[in-house]
Amino acid sequence: MIGELLAMGDEDYRIIPAIKGRVQCLSEKKEPLEHCGFCIHCREFRINGVFVKSPSLAYCTKCRVTDKVDLRQADAVKCADRQGEGFHSITSLIG
């Protein structure tokens, strides 16, 4: 499995390391961190050891995230993709 699993309540999140601005979200595909900021599966970015909410949650009625994230500082992504779908843009949901 790519990354490590982290139990968070009823959900399991993968912590995927970011290397040179990219994450290996699927075994056959690396994605740039910028894509994660628009992915329905991305929950948080780890920056300086602290997880900050992903901009992709801006349209979530529960979260309403509006803070900017400096992706150049991120060294990992907390990902909620448990079915191996990979990158899935939020724009298909809000457009």
Buried (B, 14 or more C-beta within 10 A) or exposed (E): EBBEEEEEEEEEBBBBBBEEEBBBBBEEEEBBBEBBBBBBBBBBBBBEEEBBBBBBBBBBEEEEBEEEBEBEEBEBBBBBBEEEEBBBEBEEEEE
